[in-house]
Amino acid sequence: MSDRILLKHGAGGRAMRALIEQTFVQGAPGELPPGSVGLDAMDDGAAVRLGDRWLVVTADSHVVSPLFFPGGDIGRLAVSGTVNDLAMMGATEVVGLTCAVIVEEGFSRDTLERVVQSMRAASREARASIVTGDTKVMGRGEIDGLVISTAGVALTDRVVRDAGLHPGDRIVVTGTIGDHGMAVMSLRHDLGLEGDLASDVAPIGQLVALVLGRHGDAVHAMKDPTRGGVASALHEMAGKSGVGVVLDEASLPVRDEVRAAAELVGIDPLYIANEGKAILGVRADAVDAVVATLREHPLGRRAAAIGTCVVERQGTLVLDTGFGRRLVAELEGEPLPRIC
Amino acid sequence: MSDRILLKHGAGGRAMRALIEQTFVQGAPGELPPGSVGLDAMDDGAAVRLGDRWLVVTADSHVVSPLFFPGGDIGRLAVSGTVNDLAMMGATEVVGLTCAVIVEEGFSRDTLERVVQSMRAASREARASIVTGDTKVMGRGEIDGLVISTAGVALTDRVVRDAGLHPGDRIVVTGTIGDHGMAVMSLRHDLGLEGDLASDVAPIGQLVALVLGRHGDAVHAMKDPTRGGVASALHEMAGKSGVGVVLDEASLPVRDEVRAAAELVGIDPLYIANEGKAILGVRADAVDAVVATLREHPLGRRAAAIGTCVVERQGTLVLDTGFGRRLVAELEGEPLPRIC
């Protein structure tokens, strides 16, 4: 074990999980009432009983580089990331978002203004108000431009966990995969594909509310496939739920331009970050209805059933290529730092 | 107006307030239900109606340098800062805290562990659990060591505002002033006084709960005098409340070693940051009882009535030196960057 923090410790994969388990969760006081979802659950957020409902709380820092990328920017990312984490716990009735910015001395006020405008637009789209904030300035060279930390608070009658997959459940993704990571990667690697690629960054709380409103009981688990992509999210869900997951490669919705760019850099789209997508574990008899409902919404047009939960090979992910099956390895972490 | 962000924009004074007003608050959608405390109030946090109670939400980033200082560290500061902001809104029943850390690649895991241990100890002391978090790593040179963003959620039956001062109210401070800022400043300026100086950083939610429990109706306003010290907090409270404040210099509780160090660097302790103190606006007939209650608690031993609200000179702060009166100027911002 390294005695220094490495980039992989922030990359959403196995190394980050180990760091969090060893440093943040171990020994943390377990003071929450029984039934709550706390730090030790390592879910998308926490859930605390409040009267006959649940209060869900989530927090994120956003360090994406560059600040503006095709399809979005750090402001839209911050709002979407937080709203989506809340939604992944089943909490789509947002009480409020918080926004703490840290800015480098000398940063352009115009650029800051543009980011704030984008946050506002995203929060209107998400029907989630930014209710309070904080501003800190660090000296030149002490922070790279701008970092935004957001937290969110929302209410729900039922908490959906990432650990709720059952054998037989179908895995649904709400749209094409790899769009966000590939758009940022293309900019950073100077692939010159920015014209074709665009991040999917969007607040999907309303999409999730729609599907939970109609088929709530059939949705057993949710997680958003951000850092480390669909593969990392499914590894975590499968491991926590004690199931294996078999993915059907032919069903994976991937844009042609993302597939082409991913081949160029040699990374499987399954490992590439998304910022406007969810993975759902759905009771098998409801999967067609769930996919049909998702496709009614502009953010769910390309929703698809992509796999099935099995009893065998707990915690692992298997890809059925049509010609055979292969194990999808668990990454140490997201291939690209500062993807979100 | 500068088109670049300057250090003073994060320094808790007039420049920061102007930036927040111009960039974050202006044009923000006012979607909260009537009676709520939102972004435009620029209070210590937000308050949203939840059934027959109020949910208070607050957020902060902590960028203090160095990470460890006499009397505390960034972990204790992060927990205390958030708990105290909640308490300043009257919300001492904490539902949960969130913790998002951003770490520089190459940072020592041992040091991170020490900071996390300190957060845990402070959260136990504050009776406030850290319920969820986030971890990001930035590359070497992209961030100076470690930054912690925290948010807090708490419940209260009554929201206390920073704008609630009335003419005739007495101003109470819960203890000695300038301890935190002077301890950090001494380290940074190599004054060699670290042996004598110590930060006051502490979660004062329980102290506030004690006084609100006994004298709630008599407490008209609260604010914690962090960046920019007692002077900045009182300028803000006086301006929002439409009163003037006259301080009695002889009543200001200042440790001898803080006074000596402040004279050495030429800064008035009124402008120096505190991290375990509150300023209360108290109905005149209750002030002795409030001070007596505060002094029962270990964190309120040196509580004192230090001033009075007047009708004249709205928004200004006047110091009665015993020989005469002088205006206490409003600073552009805290004299020392990264004080918290």
Contacts between the chains, C-beta under 8 A, distances in Angstrom:
chain1	res1	chain2	res2	distance
A	2	B	109	7.2
A	3	B	108	6.7
A	3	B	109	5.2
A	3	B	110	6.7
A	4	B	105	7.9
A	4	B	106	5.2
A	4	B	107	6.7
A	4	B	108	6.4
A	4	B	109	6.5
A	5	B	103	4.8
A	5	B	104	7.2
A	5	B	105	6.3
A	5	B	106	6.6
A	5	B	107	4.4
A	5	B	108	7.6
A	5	B	109	6.2
A	5	B	112	6.6
A	5	B	137	6.0
A	6	B	105	6.3
A	6	B	106	7.9
A	6	B	137	7.2
A	7	B	105	5.3
A	7	B	137	5.3
A	7	B	139	6.7
A	8	B	137	7.8
A	9	B	103	7.3
A	9	B	135	6.9
A	9	B	137	5.3
A	10	B	103	7.0
A	10	B	135	5.6
A	10	B	136	4.6
A	10	B	137	3.0
A	10	B	138	7.7
A	11	B	137	7.3
A	16	B	135	6.0
A	19	B	109	8.0
A	19	B	135	6.7
A	20	B	133	7.6
A	20	B	135	6.1
A	23	B	109	7.2
A	23	B	112	6.1
A	23	B	113	5.7
A	23	B	116	5.6
A	24	B	99	7.7
A	24	B	116	6.0
A	24	B	133	6.0
A	24	B	135	7.6
A	27	B	117	8.0
A	27	B	120	7.0
A	28	B	120	6.3
A	28	B	130	6.8
A	29	B	120	6.6
A	29	B	123	7.3
A	29	B	124	5.9
A	29	B	129	6.5
A	31	B	129	4.6
A	32	B	96	7.7
A	32	B	129	5.9
A	32	B	131	6.7
A	36	B	131	7.8
A	38	B	129	7.1
A	38	B	131	5.4
A	38	B	132	7.7
A	39	B	129	8.0
A	39	B	130	6.2
A	39	B	131	6.1
A	39	B	132	6.2
A	39	B	133	6.6
A	43	B	132	8.0
A	45	B	132	5.1
A	46	B	96	5.9
A	46	B	98	7.7
A	46	B	131	3.5
A	46	B	132	4.0
A	48	B	95	5.4
A	48	B	96	5.9
A	48	B	131	6.7
A	50	B	50	7.5
A	50	B	95	7.3
A	51	B	51	6.6
A	55	B	55	7.7
A	55	B	95	6.2
A	55	B	153	7.1
A	57	B	95	7.4
A	57	B	96	5.5
A	57	B	98	6.0
A	57	B	131	5.9
A	57	B	132	5.9
A	57	B	151	7.7
A	57	B	153	5.7
A	58	B	98	7.2
A	58	B	132	5.9
A	59	B	98	3.4
A	59	B	99	6.9
A	59	B	100	4.8
A	59	B	132	5.7
A	59	B	133	6.2
A	59	B	134	5.4
A	59	B	149	7.3
A	59	B	151	5.8
A	60	B	100	6.1
A	60	B	134	4.7
A	61	B	100	4.3
A	61	B	101	7.6
A	61	B	102	5.2
A	61	B	134	5.6
A	61	B	136	4.9
A	61	B	149	5.9
A	62	B	136	8.0
A	63	B	102	6.2
A	63	B	136	5.0
A	63	B	138	5.5
A	95	B	48	5.4
A	95	B	50	7.3
A	95	B	55	6.2
A	95	B	57	7.4
A	96	B	32	7.7
A	96	B	46	5.9
A	96	B	48	5.8
A	96	B	57	5.5
A	98	B	46	7.7
A	98	B	57	6.0
A	98	B	58	7.2
A	98	B	59	3.4
A	98	B	151	5.0
A	99	B	24	7.7
A	99	B	59	6.9
A	100	B	59	4.7
A	100	B	60	6.1
A	100	B	61	4.3
A	100	B	149	5.0
A	100	B	151	7.7
A	101	B	61	7.6
A	102	B	61	5.2
A	102	B	63	6.2
A	102	B	147	6.3
A	102	B	149	8.0
A	103	B	5	4.8
A	103	B	9	7.3
A	103	B	10	7.0
A	104	B	5	7.2
A	105	B	4	7.9
A	105	B	5	6.3
A	105	B	6	6.3
A	105	B	7	5.3
A	106	B	4	5.2
A	106	B	5	6.6
A	106	B	6	7.9
A	107	B	4	6.7
A	107	B	5	4.3
A	108	B	3	6.7
A	108	B	4	6.4
A	108	B	5	7.6
A	109	B	1	7.9
A	109	B	2	7.2
A	109	B	3	5.2
A	109	B	4	6.5
A	109	B	5	6.2
A	109	B	19	8.0
A	109	B	23	7.2
A	110	B	3	6.6
A	112	B	5	6.6
A	112	B	23	6.1
A	113	B	23	5.8
A	116	B	23	5.6
A	116	B	24	6.0
A	117	B	27	8.0
A	120	B	27	7.0
A	120	B	28	6.3
A	120	B	29	6.6
A	123	B	29	7.3
A	124	B	29	5.9
A	129	B	29	6.5
A	129	B	31	4.7
A	129	B	32	5.9
A	129	B	38	7.1
A	129	B	39	8.0
A	130	B	28	6.8
A	130	B	39	6.1
A	131	B	32	6.7
A	131	B	36	7.8
A	131	B	38	5.4
A	131	B	39	6.1
A	131	B	46	3.5
A	131	B	48	6.8
A	131	B	57	5.9
A	132	B	38	7.6
A	132	B	39	6.2
A	132	B	43	8.0
A	132	B	45	5.1
A	132	B	46	4.0
A	132	B	57	5.9
A	132	B	58	5.9
A	132	B	59	5.7
A	133	B	20	7.5
A	133	B	24	6.0
A	133	B	39	6.6
A	133	B	59	6.2
A	134	B	59	5.4
A	134	B	60	4.7
A	134	B	61	5.6
A	135	B	9	6.9
A	135	B	10	5.6
A	135	B	16	6.0
A	135	B	19	6.6
A	135	B	20	6.0
A	135	B	24	7.6
A	136	B	10	4.6
A	136	B	61	4.9
A	136	B	62	8.0
A	136	B	63	5.0
A	136	B	338	8.0
A	137	B	5	6.0
A	137	B	6	7.2
A	137	B	7	5.3
A	137	B	8	7.8
A	137	B	9	5.3
A	137	B	10	2.9
A	137	B	11	7.3
A	137	B	337	6.9
A	138	B	10	7.7
A	138	B	63	5.5
A	138	B	144	6.7
A	138	B	337	7.6
A	138	B	338	6.5
A	139	B	7	6.7
A	139	B	337	6.3
A	139	B	338	7.5
A	141	B	141	7.5
A	141	B	144	8.0
A	142	B	143	7.4
A	142	B	144	4.2
A	142	B	338	7.9
A	143	B	142	7.4
A	143	B	143	5.2
A	143	B	144	6.7
A	143	B	147	7.5
A	144	B	138	6.7
A	144	B	141	8.0
A	144	B	142	4.2
A	144	B	143	6.7
A	147	B	102	6.3
A	147	B	143	7.5
A	147	B	147	7.2
A	149	B	59	7.3
A	149	B	61	5.9
A	149	B	100	5.0
A	149	B	149	3.3
A	151	B	57	7.7
A	151	B	59	5.8
A	151	B	98	5.0
A	151	B	100	7.7
A	151	B	149	8.0
A	151	B	151	3.4
A	153	B	55	7.1
A	153	B	57	5.7
A	153	B	153	5.7
A	337	B	137	6.9
A	337	B	138	7.5
A	337	B	139	6.3
A	338	B	136	8.0
A	338	B	138	6.5
A	338	B	139	7.6
A	338	B	142	7.9
